[in-house]
Amino acid sequence: MSQQTVLYDIPGPRQRRLTLIISILAVALVAAGAYFLIYQPLDEKGQFSMELWGPMIDPSNENFVLVWQRIWVGVQNTLTAAVLAIISSLVIGTLLAILRIQLKGLVTRRFEGSATPVAYLLRGLSLVLAGLTRFCVEVFRGLPVVITIFFVARGFPEFGITMDNLWYLVIGLTIYNGVVIAEILRSGMEGLPPGQREAAVAIGLSPFQTTSLILLPQAFRIMLPALISQLVVVLKDTSLGFIISYEETLNIGKQIIGALSNPIQVYVIIAVLFILVNYSLSKLAQYVQKRLARGRKTAALPPQNPPPAALISQAEGGGGGGAGGGAS
């Protein structure tokens, strides 16, 4: 008889009724709190009037077209900065993760095929580079991204490097998110079973081939939820472009508020836009993760090869002989 483990007792009819009553009371309490603490104070101050909401939701309003044209400009600028920052962060993070894994392997390597001074020099250089990369990762990961963006926008012109505010924002976001993605991928590769690396070495792959062909693809699949979460962070952090006067969605919203004096209405619309984009990105991540999981299951199934034609003919001949023998 199989033993079934139950983590909790299945609630009976009385417990289910009690749970239903408590849930209804909780919903009623939340609804009452929302009405008396949020809706009523806003209604008393006229925050639900069409004078404030009209420019956002009423196409017949004289400011409706102008407002949404400006919001569309902000959305385009936000998505442009986000896409550029996401691509550059993934590229920089992947390269940095591979570099850190390679340096970690070189630190423990003894370079036995080289002369003693050369071996010591190579090990010392590996230690210095490993320490330098770790120092950069810890510094840039510990800095707030808003400070990184500010230093990029103010520091580059001091060295004679002037560019559009878009690129200051992209570079600042890439510096921060690139090191975070690098640590995500590095931890994913180091968390794989050691047999993966040993099997790659056994078939003659170099350390770089082992990392790029064996470890890195698996780390991408395993750490995909964390990577997608970080990409959502990149999208939201584009709103920090206001500190360098980049016209992203939030900065455009401030300009609209300055002209129409309706901050609650504008921020509600901008929040809805951000939620829709982030939700779409999360659903895309779930779809990709399911496709990858389905691909692994399909690849794990043993191939069902048809029996050779010789065996089929032999079986048919044997069956016929048996039938003939039986008839005789």
N, C-alpha and C positions, 0 to 999 in steps of 0.2 A: 504494500500500500504506500503510495507516494505521500510524503509529508509536505503540507503546504504551510508556508510561513506567512503569517498575517501580521502586518505592522500595527494595525489598530483594529478595534472591534467595529464591525459594521453597525452603523446606527439603526436603531429600531424605529418603529412608527412614531413613538413619543418624541424621540430625539430629533427626528426629521421635522416634525411639526414645530418643535422649539427652535430649531435652526431657521426655519422659514419665517417664523414670527420675528426673531431677532433681526434677520436680514431686512424684512419689511420696515421694521422700526428704524434700523440704521439708515436705510435709503430715505425714509421720511425725514429723519433728523438732518441728514446732509442737505436735502432739498430745502428744508426750512432755513438752515443756516445760510445756504446760498442766496435764498430770497431776501432774508432780513439783513444779511451782512454785505451782500454784493449788489444784488439787483436793485433793492429799494434805495440805498444811498446813491447809486449811479442814476437811477430814474429821477430822484429828487433834484439832482444837479443837471438834468437835461442831457445826459450822455447818450440817450437812445433816440434823440431827435434826428430827423432827416437832414437838418441843417448841418449836423456833424457827420452823419453817415452817408449823406447824399453824394458827395464827391467820390466815395469809394464804391457804392453799390447801385446808384441810380444813373442809368445811361442818359436820362434827360437832363441831368445836372450839367451846368455850363463848365464845371471843372473836371468832370468825369474823364473825358478823353485825355486832357493834359496830365491828370494825376497818374493814369495808368500808362501813359507813354513814359513818364519819368520812372515809374516802378519797373517797367519792362527794361529800361536802360540799366537800372540797378541790378535786376535779375541777370541780364546778359553779362554784366561786369563781374557779378559774383560767380556765375558758372564758369566764366573764362578763367578767373583767378583760381577757382577750385580745381578745374581740370588740369591746368598747368602745374599747380602745386602737387596734385595727386600723382601725376605722371613722373615729375622730377623726384618726389619723395620716394616713390617705389623704386626708381632706378638707383638713386643714391643709397637708399636703405639696403637694397639687395647687394650692391657692390661693397658697401661697408660691412655687411654681415659676412660675405664671402672672405673679405680681407681679414676680419677678426678671427674667423675659423682657421684660415691659413696661417696666420701669425701664431695662433695658439699651438698649431702642430709644429711650426718651426722652432718655437721656444723649447720644446721637449726633444727636438731632433739633435743628434750628436755630430752629424756631418762626418761620419767615419771615413768616407772616401776622400776627404780633403786633408791638406796639411794642418798641423796643430794650430799654428797662428791664424790660418784662414778659418778654421772651424770655430775658434774663439771669437774671431771678428764677426762671423755670420751669426753666431748665437747672441753676441752682444747687440748687433744691429736688430735682430729679431726682438730682443727684449725691449729695446728702446722704442721701436715702432709699435709693439704691442702696448706698452705703457702710454705712448702718445695717443694712440687711437682710443684707448680706454679713458684717458683724461678728457679728450674732446667729447666723447659720448656722455660722460658724467656731467661736464660743464653745460653743454647745449641742452641736455635733457633736463637739467635742474633749473635752467633759466625760464622764466615765464615767456610765453611766445610773444606777448605784447612788447616786452623789452627787446627781444631779438629783432622784431620788425622795426622798432624804433632805432636801434643801433645800426641796422642795415641802411635805413633811409637817411640817417644823419652821418654815418661813418663813410659810406661810399663816396659822397660828394667831396669829403675832405681829402680823398686820394685822387680826385679828378675824375671819378667814375659817376657820370650823370646818366640817368635813364628815366623812363616813365615810371610813375608810381605803381603801376601794375607789377613791374618786375621787382621793385623793392618788396612788395607784399609777397610775391611768389618766392623770392629768395629767403625771406624771413620764415615763411611757413615751411619751406623745404628744409632749412637747417634744423628746425625743431622736430618736425615729423619724420625727417629722414633718419635721424638717430633713433627715434622711437621704433620705427619700422625695422631698422637694423637689429635692435635688441629683440624684437618679436621673432624675427626669422632666425637669429642666432640661437635663442633659447629653444625654438622648434627643432633646429638641427641637432643641438646638443642633447635634446630629450629623446631622440630616436634610439632604438636598441643598438648596442655596439656591434651586433652581428651584421648590420647594414654596412658599416665601414670595413669590417673584417672581410666580408664577402667581396667587396669592391677591390680591396688590396689583393685578395687571393686570385682574382682574375686579371691582375696586372694594371689596374687603373691608377693613374697618378693622383696625388692628394687633391689637385685642382679638379680633375675629372670626377673624383669621388664626391666632392662637395657640390659641383655644378650639375652633375647628371643623376646622382643618387640621393643626396641629402636634401638639396634645395627644393626640388619638386615636391617631395613628401612634406617638407616644412611648410610650403605654401598651402597644401591641402589641409594639414592639421591646424595651422594657425589662421585659417581663412576667417573665422568669426572675429578674432582679435584684429586682423588687418582691416576688415570692413568697418569695425567700430572706429578704428583710427582714421579711416578715410572720411567717415562722417564727421569726426572732429575737425579734419582739415576744412571741410565745407563750412562748418559753423564758425571756424576761426577766421574765415575771410571777412567776417563782420568787424574784425579789428582794424581793417583798412582805414577806418575813419581817422585814426591817429596820424595818418600821413596824407589825409585829404583825398583818398581814393574813393571814387563814386560807386561804391557797392550798394546793396539794397538798403542796409541800415542808414548809411549816410544820405541816400536819396530820401528815405523816410524822414530824417531830421529836416531836410529842406522843405518837404511837404508840410510838416508840422509847423515850421516857421511861417509858412504862408497861410495855412488854414486854421491853425490853433486847434487841432483835433488829435492829440497824441495817442489816446486810448484806441481810437478807431484805426489809425495808421499802424500802430504796433500790433494790433490784433490781426490785421491783414498780412503784415510781414511775418508774423509768427505762423500763421496758417500756411504761407508759402514755404517757409523753411521746413515745417512739419511734413508737408506733402513731398518735398524733394528728398528729405532724409528717409521718409517711409518708403519711397520708391527705391532708394538705394539699398535699404535693408531687405526689401522683398527680392531685389535682384541678387543680393548676396545669398539669400536662402535658396533661390532657384539654382544658382551656380553650385552651391554646396550639395544640393540634391542630385544634380547632374553628375558631379564628380563621384558622389557615393554610389550612384547607379552604375557608373563606369567601372568602379572598383569591383562591385559585385559581379558584373558581367565578365570582367577579366578573370575573376577567381573561379568561374565555372569551368570544369574540365571540358576540353573539346570532345564533341561526340562525332568521332570519325566513323564513317560507314564501313562495314566489313568489306574486306577485299572481294573482288569479283570471283577469284578462284575458290574462296571459301563458300560463296553463295552457290556456285555451280556444283561444288563438291557436295554441299548439303542437299541441293535439289536432286543430284544423282543418287546420293545415298538414300534419300526418301523414296525415289522411284524404285531403286533396287529392293528396298525393304518392302514396298507395296507389292512389287512383282513376286518377291519370295513368298510373301504371305498368300498371294493369289495362287501360286503354284502349290 
